[in-house]
Amino acid sequence: MSSMTSAEKYFFEDIFGMKSGYVIDFSNSSFSIFFRTTLKINIDDQKYLINGTSKANRMRAFLELESDALVGKALKE
């Protein structure tokens, strides 16, 4: 579980433009490919759908559920 604070999560939501349900300019396909190739994660897995199916909701679940190391790598990439 990530130790990101609420303020940090809101900061990244703003940077990535997640208010609209999108994450940067990723398509559904490119979002999935990014996580699969960069982090060896299936971001479409049921565990990331706890907040809903949009890219932003899956990203929120990822930020909530994964380790600091994995979250840091994703944000860095």
PDB file of N, CA, C and O in Angstrom:
ATOM      1  N   MET A   1       0.842  -1.173   0.000  1.00  0.00           N
ATOM      2  CA  MET A   1       0.000   0.000   0.000  1.00  0.00           C
ATOM      3  C   MET A   1       0.893   1.244   0.000  1.00  0.00           C
ATOM      4  O   MET A   1       1.830   1.351   0.791  1.00  0.00           O
ATOM      5  N   SER A   2       0.593   2.149  -0.872  1.00  0.00           N
ATOM      6  CA  SER A   2       1.350   3.394  -0.989  1.00  0.00           C
ATOM      7  C   SER A   2       1.124   4.282   0.233  1.00  0.00           C
ATOM      8  O   SER A   2       0.051   4.273   0.836  1.00  0.00           O
ATOM      9  N   SER A   3       2.142   5.037   0.579  1.00  0.00           N
ATOM     10  CA  SER A   3       2.019   5.958   1.706  1.00  0.00           C
ATOM     11  C   SER A   3       1.788   7.399   1.240  1.00  0.00           C
ATOM     12  O   SER A   3       2.015   8.341   1.999  1.00  0.00           O
ATOM     13  N   MET A   4       1.339   7.567  -0.004  1.00  0.00           N
ATOM     14  CA  MET A   4       1.075   8.914  -0.517  1.00  0.00           C
ATOM     15  C   MET A   4       0.002   9.599   0.319  1.00  0.00           C
ATOM     16  O   MET A   4      -0.990   8.982   0.707  1.00  0.00           O
ATOM     17  N   THR A   5       0.212  10.865   0.584  1.00  0.00           N
ATOM     18  CA  THR A   5      -0.785  11.643   1.312  1.00  0.00           C
ATOM     19  C   THR A   5      -1.883  12.074   0.346  1.00  0.00           C
ATOM     20  O   THR A   5      -1.714  11.997  -0.871  1.00  0.00           O
ATOM     21  N   SER A   6      -2.980  12.517   0.881  1.00  0.00           N
ATOM     22  CA  SER A   6      -4.072  13.032   0.040  1.00  0.00           C
ATOM     23  C   SER A   6      -3.597  14.212  -0.799  1.00  0.00           C
ATOM     24  O   SER A   6      -3.952  14.325  -1.972  1.00  0.00           O
ATOM     25  N   ALA A   7      -2.803  15.083  -0.206  1.00  0.00           N
ATOM     26  CA  ALA A   7      -2.286  16.246  -0.932  1.00  0.00           C
ATOM     27  C   ALA A   7      -1.424  15.812  -2.114  1.00  0.00           C
ATOM     28  O   ALA A   7      -1.507  16.398  -3.194  1.00  0.00           O
ATOM     29  N   GLU A   8      -0.601  14.793  -1.914  1.00  0.00           N
ATOM     30  CA  GLU A   8       0.241  14.285  -3.011  1.00  0.00           C
ATOM     31  C   GLU A   8      -0.612  13.670  -4.114  1.00  0.00           C
ATOM     32  O   GLU A   8      -0.344  13.870  -5.298  1.00  0.00           O
ATOM     33  N   LYS A   9      -1.636  12.923  -3.723  1.00  0.00           N
ATOM     34  CA  LYS A   9      -2.533  12.320  -4.722  1.00  0.00           C
ATOM     35  C   LYS A   9      -3.232  13.407  -5.533  1.00  0.00           C
ATOM     36  O   LYS A   9      -3.313  13.306  -6.758  1.00  0.00           O
ATOM     37  N   TYR A  10      -3.736  14.439  -4.869  1.00  0.00           N
ATOM     38  CA  TYR A  10      -4.397  15.543  -5.583  1.00  0.00           C
ATOM     39  C   TYR A  10      -3.428  16.259  -6.511  1.00  0.00           C
ATOM     40  O   TYR A  10      -3.807  16.678  -7.605  1.00  0.00           O
ATOM     41  N   PHE A  11      -2.176  16.403  -6.077  1.00  0.00           N
ATOM     42  CA  PHE A  11      -1.146  17.033  -6.899  1.00  0.00           C
ATOM     43  C   PHE A  11      -0.972  16.262  -8.206  1.00  0.00           C
ATOM     44  O   PHE A  11      -0.974  16.853  -9.286  1.00  0.00           O
ATOM     45  N   PHE A  12      -0.823  14.948  -8.104  1.00  0.00           N
ATOM     46  CA  PHE A  12      -0.639  14.147  -9.309  1.00  0.00           C
ATOM     47  C   PHE A  12      -1.911  14.077 -10.148  1.00  0.00           C
ATOM     48  O   PHE A  12      -1.831  14.032 -11.375  1.00  0.00           O
ATOM     49  N   GLU A  13      -3.075  14.067  -9.517  1.00  0.00           N
ATOM     50  CA  GLU A  13      -4.322  14.109 -10.271  1.00  0.00           C
ATOM     51  C   GLU A  13      -4.380  15.360 -11.134  1.00  0.00           C
ATOM     52  O   GLU A  13      -4.817  15.312 -12.284  1.00  0.00           O
ATOM     53  N   ASP A  14      -3.941  16.476 -10.576  1.00  0.00           N
ATOM     54  CA  ASP A  14      -3.936  17.737 -11.312  1.00  0.00           C
ATOM     55  C   ASP A  14      -2.929  17.692 -12.463  1.00  0.00           C
ATOM     56  O   ASP A  14      -3.253  18.078 -13.586  1.00  0.00           O
ATOM     57  N   ILE A  15      -1.733  17.231 -12.194  1.00  0.00           N
ATOM     58  CA  ILE A  15      -0.694  17.149 -13.232  1.00  0.00           C
ATOM     59  C   ILE A  15      -1.128  16.242 -14.375  1.00  0.00           C
ATOM     60  O   ILE A  15      -0.902  16.560 -15.542  1.00  0.00           O
ATOM     61  N   PHE A  16      -1.749  15.113 -14.044  1.00  0.00           N
ATOM     62  CA  PHE A  16      -2.140  14.145 -15.059  1.00  0.00           C
ATOM     63  C   PHE A  16      -3.514  14.439 -15.665  1.00  0.00           C
ATOM     64  O   PHE A  16      -3.967  13.707 -16.545  1.00  0.00           O
ATOM     65  N   GLY A  17      -4.181  15.500 -15.206  1.00  0.00           N
ATOM     66  CA  GLY A  17      -5.488  15.871 -15.767  1.00  0.00           C
ATOM     67  C   GLY A  17      -6.544  14.807 -15.541  1.00  0.00           C
ATOM     68  O   GLY A  17      -7.318  14.505 -16.449  1.00  0.00           O
ATOM     69  N   MET A  18      -6.589  14.233 -14.351  1.00  0.00           N
ATOM     70  CA  MET A  18      -7.453  13.090 -14.085  1.00  0.00           C
ATOM     71  C   MET A  18      -8.899  13.448 -13.734  1.00  0.00           C
ATOM     72  O   MET A  18      -9.732  12.551 -13.604  1.00  0.00           O
ATOM     73  N   LYS A  19      -9.210  14.710 -13.580  1.00  0.00           N
ATOM     74  CA  LYS A  19     -10.575  15.093 -13.199  1.00  0.00           C
ATOM     75  C   LYS A  19     -11.612  14.639 -14.222  1.00  0.00           C
ATOM     76  O   LYS A  19     -12.759  14.361 -13.874  1.00  0.00           O
ATOM     77  N   SER A  20     -11.201  14.568 -15.475  1.00  0.00           N
ATOM     78  CA  SER A  20     -12.121  14.207 -16.550  1.00  0.00           C
ATOM     79  C   SER A  20     -12.223  12.699 -16.762  1.00  0.00           C
ATOM     80  O   SER A  20     -12.998  12.248 -17.606  1.00  0.00           O
ATOM     81  N   GLY A  21     -11.452  11.914 -16.008  1.00  0.00           N
ATOM     82  CA  GLY A  21     -11.461  10.464 -16.178  1.00  0.00           C
ATOM     83  C   GLY A  21     -10.302   9.976 -17.024  1.00  0.00           C
ATOM     84  O   GLY A  21     -10.060   8.773 -17.124  1.00  0.00           O
ATOM     85  N   TYR A  22      -9.594  10.902 -17.628  1.00  0.00           N
ATOM     86  CA  TYR A  22      -8.444  10.546 -18.453  1.00  0.00           C
ATOM     87  C   TYR A  22      -7.171  10.611 -17.616  1.00  0.00           C
ATOM     88  O   TYR A  22      -7.180  11.107 -16.490  1.00  0.00           O
ATOM     89  N   VAL A  23      -6.093  10.109 -18.173  1.00  0.00           N
ATOM     90  CA  VAL A  23      -4.758  10.235 -17.574  1.00  0.00           C
ATOM     91  C   VAL A  23      -3.847  10.680 -18.707  1.00  0.00           C
ATOM     92  O   VAL A  23      -3.592   9.931 -19.650  1.00  0.00           O
ATOM     93  N   ILE A  24      -3.364  11.903 -18.600  1.00  0.00           N
ATOM     94  CA  ILE A  24      -2.554  12.554 -19.628  1.00  0.00           C
ATOM     95  C   ILE A  24      -3.278  12.385 -20.959  1.00  0.00           C
ATOM     96  O   ILE A  24      -4.450  12.743 -21.067  1.00  0.00           O
ATOM     97  N   ASP A  25      -2.609  11.851 -21.964  1.00  0.00           N
ATOM     98  CA  ASP A  25      -3.273  11.645 -23.256  1.00  0.00           C
ATOM     99  C   ASP A  25      -3.306  10.170 -23.627  1.00  0.00           C
ATOM    100  O   ASP A  25      -3.349   9.821 -24.807  1.00  0.00           O
ATOM    101  N   PHE A  26      -3.285   9.298 -22.610  1.00  0.00           N
ATOM    102  CA  PHE A  26      -3.340   7.866 -22.857  1.00  0.00           C
ATOM    103  C   PHE A  26      -4.696   7.463 -23.428  1.00  0.00           C
ATOM    104  O   PHE A  26      -5.739   7.935 -22.976  1.00  0.00           O
ATOM    105  N   SER A  27      -4.667   6.588 -24.421  1.00  0.00           N
ATOM    106  CA  SER A  27      -5.881   5.882 -24.833  1.00  0.00           C
ATOM    107  C   SER A  27      -6.009   4.687 -23.898  1.00  0.00           C
ATOM    108  O   SER A  27      -5.082   4.407 -23.138  1.00  0.00           O
ATOM    109  N   ASN A  28      -7.117   3.985 -23.932  1.00  0.00           N
ATOM    110  CA  ASN A  28      -7.247   2.784 -23.099  1.00  0.00           C
ATOM    111  C   ASN A  28      -6.135   1.793 -23.414  1.00  0.00           C
ATOM    112  O   ASN A  28      -5.539   1.201 -22.515  1.00  0.00           O
ATOM    113  N   SER A  29      -5.871   1.625 -24.687  1.00  0.00           N
ATOM    114  CA  SER A  29      -4.851   0.680 -25.123  1.00  0.00           C
ATOM    115  C   SER A  29      -3.450   1.105 -24.673  1.00  0.00           C
ATOM    116  O   SER A  29      -2.705   0.293 -24.124  1.00  0.00           O
ATOM    117  N   SER A  30      -3.091   2.357 -24.898  1.00  0.00           N
ATOM    118  CA  SER A  30      -1.742   2.802 -24.537  1.00  0.00           C
ATOM    119  C   SER A  30      -1.544   2.824 -23.015  1.00  0.00           C
ATOM    120  O   SER A  30      -0.433   2.613 -22.531  1.00  0.00           O
ATOM    121  N   PHE A  31      -2.615   3.077 -22.271  1.00  0.00           N
ATOM    122  CA  PHE A  31      -2.554   3.032 -20.809  1.00  0.00           C
ATOM    123  C   PHE A  31      -2.221   1.611 -20.349  1.00  0.00           C
ATOM    124  O   PHE A  31      -1.339   1.409 -19.515  1.00  0.00           O
ATOM    125  N   SER A  32      -2.929   0.642 -20.896  1.00  0.00           N
ATOM    126  CA  SER A  32      -2.688  -0.763 -20.556  1.00  0.00           C
ATOM    127  C   SER A  32      -1.284  -1.193 -20.954  1.00  0.00           C
ATOM    128  O   SER A  32      -0.599  -1.880 -20.197  1.00  0.00           O
ATOM    129  N   ILE A  33      -0.861  -0.788 -22.141  1.00  0.00           N
ATOM    130  CA  ILE A  33       0.472  -1.149 -22.629  1.00  0.00           C
ATOM    131  C   ILE A  33       1.553  -0.545 -21.737  1.00  0.00           C
ATOM    132  O   ILE A  33       2.535  -1.216 -21.421  1.00  0.00           O
ATOM    133  N   PHE A  34       1.385   0.709 -21.330  1.00  0.00           N
ATOM    134  CA  PHE A  34       2.363   1.348 -20.444  1.00  0.00           C
ATOM    135  C   PHE A  34       2.567   0.531 -19.182  1.00  0.00           C
ATOM    136  O   PHE A  34       3.703   0.238 -18.810  1.00  0.00           O
ATOM    137  N   PHE A  35       1.479   0.160 -18.518  1.00  0.00           N
ATOM    138  CA  PHE A  35       1.595  -0.587 -17.266  1.00  0.00           C
ATOM    139  C   PHE A  35       2.146  -1.986 -17.496  1.00  0.00           C
ATOM    140  O   PHE A  35       2.924  -2.491 -16.687  1.00  0.00           O
ATOM    141  N   ARG A  36       1.747  -2.611 -18.595  1.00  0.00           N
ATOM    142  CA  ARG A  36       2.217  -3.967 -18.881  1.00  0.00           C
ATOM    143  C   ARG A  36       3.715  -3.980 -19.197  1.00  0.00           C
ATOM    144  O   ARG A  36       4.446  -4.827 -18.684  1.00  0.00           O
ATOM    145  N   THR A  37       4.172  -3.058 -20.030  1.00  0.00           N
ATOM    146  CA  THR A  37       5.578  -3.089 -20.443  1.00  0.00           C
ATOM    147  C   THR A  37       6.517  -2.453 -19.426  1.00  0.00           C
ATOM    148  O   THR A  37       7.642  -2.921 -19.252  1.00  0.00           O
ATOM    149  N   THR A  38       6.079  -1.408 -18.759  1.00  0.00           N
ATOM    150  CA  THR A  38       6.939  -0.689 -17.821  1.00  0.00           C
ATOM    151  C   THR A  38       6.978  -1.333 -16.445  1.00  0.00           C
ATOM    152  O   THR A  38       8.036  -1.418 -15.820  1.00  0.00           O
ATOM    153  N   LEU A  39       5.820  -1.786 -15.976  1.00  0.00           N
ATOM    154  CA  LEU A  39       5.729  -2.277 -14.597  1.00  0.00           C
ATOM    155  C   LEU A  39       5.350  -3.745 -14.476  1.00  0.00           C
ATOM    156  O   LEU A  39       5.301  -4.291 -13.374  1.00  0.00           O
ATOM    157  N   LYS A  40       5.082  -4.388 -15.621  1.00  0.00           N
ATOM    158  CA  LYS A  40       4.654  -5.801 -15.619  1.00  0.00           C
ATOM    159  C   LYS A  40       3.373  -5.988 -14.812  1.00  0.00           C
ATOM    160  O   LYS A  40       3.224  -6.957 -14.068  1.00  0.00           O
ATOM    161  N   ILE A  41       2.442  -5.025 -14.979  1.00  0.00           N
ATOM    162  CA  ILE A  41       1.162  -5.035 -14.260  1.00  0.00           C
ATOM    163  C   ILE A  41       0.021  -4.998 -15.275  1.00  0.00           C
ATOM    164  O   ILE A  41       0.098  -4.314 -16.296  1.00  0.00           O
ATOM    165  N   ASN A  42      -1.033  -5.744 -14.973  1.00  0.00           N
ATOM    166  CA  ASN A  42      -2.248  -5.678 -15.770  1.00  0.00           C
ATOM    167  C   ASN A  42      -3.180  -4.670 -15.093  1.00  0.00           C
ATOM    168  O   ASN A  42      -3.911  -5.020 -14.166  1.00  0.00           O
ATOM    169  N   ILE A  43      -3.151  -3.428 -15.557  1.00  0.00           N
ATOM    170  CA  ILE A  43      -3.945  -2.351 -14.949  1.00  0.00           C
ATOM    171  C   ILE A  43      -5.444  -2.566 -15.179  1.00  0.00           C
ATOM    172  O   ILE A  43      -6.271  -1.879 -14.579  1.00  0.00           O
ATOM    173  N   ASP A  44      -5.791  -3.518 -16.047  1.00  0.00           N
ATOM    174  CA  ASP A  44      -7.197  -3.843 -16.301  1.00  0.00           C
ATOM    175  C   ASP A  44      -7.697  -4.948 -15.367  1.00  0.00           C
ATOM    176  O   ASP A  44      -8.855  -5.359 -15.451  1.00  0.00           O
ATOM    177  N   ASP A  45      -6.824  -5.428 -14.478  1.00  0.00           N
ATOM    178  CA  ASP A  45      -7.183  -6.454 -13.515  1.00  0.00           C
ATOM    179  C   ASP A  45      -8.296  -5.946 -12.596  1.00  0.00           C
ATOM    180  O   ASP A  45      -8.393  -4.751 -12.316  1.00  0.00           O
ATOM    181  N   GLN A  46      -9.113  -6.858 -12.143  1.00  0.00           N
ATOM    182  CA  GLN A  46     -10.264  -6.537 -11.287  1.00  0.00           C
ATOM    183  C   GLN A  46      -9.871  -5.713 -10.059  1.00  0.00           C
ATOM    184  O   GLN A  46     -10.650  -4.873  -9.609  1.00  0.00           O
ATOM    185  N   LYS A  47      -8.682  -5.942  -9.513  1.00  0.00           N
ATOM    186  CA  LYS A  47      -8.301  -5.246  -8.274  1.00  0.00           C
ATOM    187  C   LYS A  47      -8.152  -3.738  -8.483  1.00  0.00           C
ATOM    188  O   LYS A  47      -8.258  -2.976  -7.521  1.00  0.00           O
ATOM    189  N   TYR A  48      -7.909  -3.290  -9.719  1.00  0.00           N
ATOM    190  CA  TYR A  48      -7.774  -1.861  -9.991  1.00  0.00           C
ATOM    191  C   TYR A  48      -9.107  -1.214 -10.385  1.00  0.00           C
ATOM    192  O   TYR A  48      -9.153  -0.018 -10.675  1.00  0.00           O
ATOM    193  N   LEU A  49     -10.179  -1.994 -10.397  1.00  0.00           N
ATOM    194  CA  LEU A  49     -11.495  -1.479 -10.788  1.00  0.00           C
ATOM    195  C   LEU A  49     -12.351  -1.099  -9.582  1.00  0.00           C
ATOM    196  O   LEU A  49     -13.552  -0.871  -9.730  1.00  0.00           O
ATOM    197  N   ILE A  50     -11.757  -1.026  -8.396  1.00  0.00           N
ATOM    198  CA  ILE A  50     -12.525  -0.756  -7.169  1.00  0.00           C
ATOM    199  C   ILE A  50     -13.203   0.611  -7.184  1.00  0.00           C
ATOM    200  O   ILE A  50     -14.230   0.793  -6.530  1.00  0.00           O
ATOM    201  N   ASN A  51     -12.647   1.574  -7.918  1.00  0.00           N
ATOM    202  CA  ASN A  51     -13.224   2.927  -7.989  1.00  0.00           C
ATOM    203  C   ASN A  51     -14.000   3.166  -9.277  1.00  0.00           C
ATOM    204  O   ASN A  51     -14.616   4.218  -9.443  1.00  0.00           O
ATOM    205  N   GLY A  52     -13.975   2.200 -10.188  1.00  0.00           N
ATOM    206  CA  GLY A  52     -14.616   2.350 -11.485  1.00  0.00           C
ATOM    207  C   GLY A  52     -13.661   1.966 -12.595  1.00  0.00           C
ATOM    208  O   GLY A  52     -12.524   1.575 -12.331  1.00  0.00           O
ATOM    209  N   THR A  53     -14.112   2.074 -13.839  1.00  0.00           N
ATOM    210  CA  THR A  53     -13.347   1.545 -14.969  1.00  0.00           C
ATOM    211  C   THR A  53     -12.566   2.591 -15.758  1.00  0.00           C
ATOM    212  O   THR A  53     -11.792   2.228 -16.644  1.00  0.00           O
ATOM    213  N   SER A  54     -12.743   3.868 -15.467  1.00  0.00           N
ATOM    214  CA  SER A  54     -12.008   4.882 -16.228  1.00  0.00           C
ATOM    215  C   SER A  54     -10.514   4.775 -15.937  1.00  0.00           C
ATOM    216  O   SER A  54     -10.110   4.197 -14.928  1.00  0.00           O
ATOM    217  N   LYS A  55      -9.711   5.329 -16.817  1.00  0.00           N
ATOM    218  CA  LYS A  55      -8.260   5.321 -16.601  1.00  0.00           C
ATOM    219  C   LYS A  55      -7.912   6.030 -15.296  1.00  0.00           C
ATOM    220  O   LYS A  55      -7.060   5.559 -14.543  1.00  0.00           O
ATOM    221  N   ALA A  56      -8.557   7.143 -15.028  1.00  0.00           N
ATOM    222  CA  ALA A  56      -8.281   7.888 -13.794  1.00  0.00           C
ATOM    223  C   ALA A  56      -8.633   7.053 -12.568  1.00  0.00           C
ATOM    224  O   ALA A  56      -7.886   7.054 -11.590  1.00  0.00           O
ATOM    225  N   ASN A  57      -9.740   6.352 -12.605  1.00  0.00           N
ATOM    226  CA  ASN A  57     -10.127   5.525 -11.460  1.00  0.00           C
ATOM    227  C   ASN A  57      -9.190   4.342 -11.272  1.00  0.00           C
ATOM    228  O   ASN A  57      -8.886   3.965 -10.140  1.00  0.00           O
ATOM    229  N   ARG A  58      -8.731   3.753 -12.369  1.00  0.00           N
ATOM    230  CA  ARG A  58      -7.759   2.666 -12.250  1.00  0.00           C
ATOM    231  C   ARG A  58      -6.430   3.190 -11.711  1.00  0.00           C
ATOM    232  O   ARG A  58      -5.764   2.516 -10.924  1.00  0.00           O
ATOM    233  N   MET A  59      -6.046   4.399 -12.139  1.00  0.00           N
ATOM    234  CA  MET A  59      -4.809   5.011 -11.642  1.00  0.00           C
ATOM    235  C   MET A  59      -4.933   5.304 -10.150  1.00  0.00           C
ATOM    236  O   MET A  59      -3.991   5.077  -9.391  1.00  0.00           O
ATOM    237  N   ARG A  60      -6.094   5.808  -9.726  1.00  0.00           N
ATOM    238  CA  ARG A  60      -6.315   6.067  -8.299  1.00  0.00           C
ATOM    239  C   ARG A  60      -6.172   4.783  -7.486  1.00  0.00           C
ATOM    240  O   ARG A  60      -5.548   4.782  -6.425  1.00  0.00           O
ATOM    241  N   ALA A  61      -6.746   3.699  -7.983  1.00  0.00           N
ATOM    242  CA  ALA A  61      -6.641   2.414  -7.287  1.00  0.00           C
ATOM    243  C   ALA A  61      -5.187   1.956  -7.238  1.00  0.00           C
ATOM    244  O   ALA A  61      -4.722   1.469  -6.208  1.00  0.00           O
ATOM    245  N   PHE A  62      -4.474   2.111  -8.343  1.00  0.00           N
ATOM    246  CA  PHE A  62      -3.058   1.749  -8.382  1.00  0.00           C
ATOM    247  C   PHE A  62      -2.289   2.539  -7.328  1.00  0.00           C
ATOM    248  O   PHE A  62      -1.501   1.962  -6.579  1.00  0.00           O
ATOM    249  N   LEU A  63      -2.508   3.853  -7.261  1.00  0.00           N
ATOM    250  CA  LEU A  63      -1.807   4.697  -6.292  1.00  0.00           C
ATOM    251  C   LEU A  63      -2.131   4.302  -4.860  1.00  0.00           C
ATOM    252  O   LEU A  63      -1.306   4.461  -3.960  1.00  0.00           O
ATOM    253  N   GLU A  64      -3.324   3.793  -4.656  1.00  0.00           N
ATOM    254  CA  GLU A  64      -3.780   3.396  -3.329  1.00  0.00           C
ATOM    255  C   GLU A  64      -3.232   2.025  -2.912  1.00  0.00           C
ATOM    256  O   GLU A  64      -2.847   1.827  -1.759  1.00  0.00           O
ATOM    257  N   LEU A  65      -3.202   1.096  -3.849  1.00  0.00           N
ATOM    258  CA  LEU A  65      -2.945  -0.303  -3.525  1.00  0.00           C
ATOM    259  C   LEU A  65      -1.485  -0.738  -3.587  1.00  0.00           C
ATOM    260  O   LEU A  65      -1.075  -1.637  -2.854  1.00  0.00           O
ATOM    261  N   GLU A  66      -0.710  -0.117  -4.442  1.00  0.00           N
ATOM    262  CA  GLU A  66       0.641  -0.621  -4.692  1.00  0.00           C
ATOM    263  C   GLU A  66       1.688   0.002  -3.770  1.00  0.00           C
ATOM    264  O   GLU A  66       1.444   1.009  -3.105  1.00  0.00           O
ATOM    265  N   SER A  67       2.838  -0.618  -3.754  1.00  0.00           N
ATOM    266  CA  SER A  67       3.932  -0.184  -2.886  1.00  0.00           C
ATOM    267  C   SER A  67       4.490   1.168  -3.328  1.00  0.00           C
ATOM    268  O   SER A  67       4.316   1.588  -4.472  1.00  0.00           O
ATOM    269  N   ASP A  68       5.160   1.833  -2.396  1.00  0.00           N
ATOM    270  CA  ASP A  68       5.804   3.107  -2.718  1.00  0.00           C
ATOM    271  C   ASP A  68       6.790   2.953  -3.869  1.00  0.00           C
ATOM    272  O   ASP A  68       6.877   3.825  -4.734  1.00  0.00           O
ATOM    273  N   ALA A  69       7.534   1.850  -3.886  1.00  0.00           N
ATOM    274  CA  ALA A  69       8.533   1.637  -4.944  1.00  0.00           C
ATOM    275  C   ALA A  69       7.871   1.540  -6.315  1.00  0.00           C
ATOM    276  O   ALA A  69       8.346   2.143  -7.278  1.00  0.00           O
ATOM    277  N   LEU A  70       6.780   0.788  -6.408  1.00  0.00           N
ATOM    278  CA  LEU A  70       6.091   0.613  -7.680  1.00  0.00           C
ATOM    279  C   LEU A  70       5.401   1.906  -8.111  1.00  0.00           C
ATOM    280  O   LEU A  70       5.455   2.279  -9.283  1.00  0.00           O
ATOM    281  N   VAL A  71       4.761   2.581  -7.175  1.00  0.00           N
ATOM    282  CA  VAL A  71       4.104   3.853  -7.486  1.00  0.00           C
ATOM    283  C   VAL A  71       5.152   4.877  -7.935  1.00  0.00           C
ATOM    284  O   VAL A  71       4.945   5.604  -8.907  1.00  0.00           O
ATOM    285  N   GLY A  72       6.263   4.922  -7.226  1.00  0.00           N
ATOM    286  CA  GLY A  72       7.338   5.847  -7.601  1.00  0.00           C
ATOM    287  C   GLY A  72       7.865   5.578  -8.999  1.00  0.00           C
ATOM    288  O   GLY A  72       8.123   6.510  -9.760  1.00  0.00           O
ATOM    289  N   LYS A  73       8.025   4.310  -9.337  1.00  0.00           N
ATOM    290  CA  LYS A  73       8.507   3.969 -10.687  1.00  0.00           C
ATOM    291  C   LYS A  73       7.508   4.412 -11.740  1.00  0.00           C
ATOM    292  O   LYS A  73       7.900   4.966 -12.767  1.00  0.00           O
ATOM    293  N   ALA A  74       6.223   4.178 -11.503  1.00  0.00           N
ATOM    294  CA  ALA A  74       5.194   4.581 -12.457  1.00  0.00           C
ATOM    295  C   ALA A  74       5.186   6.094 -12.645  1.00  0.00           C
ATOM    296  O   ALA A  74       5.104   6.582 -13.773  1.00  0.00           O
ATOM    297  N   LEU A  75       5.268   6.825 -11.559  1.00  0.00           N
ATOM    298  CA  LEU A  75       5.236   8.298 -11.644  1.00  0.00           C
ATOM    299  C   LEU A  75       6.496   8.827 -12.316  1.00  0.00           C
ATOM    300  O   LEU A  75       6.442   9.822 -13.039  1.00  0.00           O
ATOM    301  N   LYS A  76       7.609   8.182 -12.086  1.00  0.00           N
ATOM    302  CA  LYS A  76       8.867   8.587 -12.714  1.00  0.00           C
ATOM    303  C   LYS A  76       8.825   8.364 -14.223  1.00  0.00           C
ATOM    304  O   LYS A  76       9.258   9.219 -14.996  1.00  0.00           O
ATOM    305  N   GLU A  77       8.308   7.225 -14.631  1.00  0.00           N
ATOM    306  CA  GLU A  77       8.237   6.873 -16.048  1.00  0.00           C
ATOM    307  C   GLU A  77       7.231   7.754 -16.755  1.00  0.00           C
ATOM    308  O   GLU A  77       7.026   7.612 -17.961  1.00  0.00           O
TER     309      GLU A  77
END
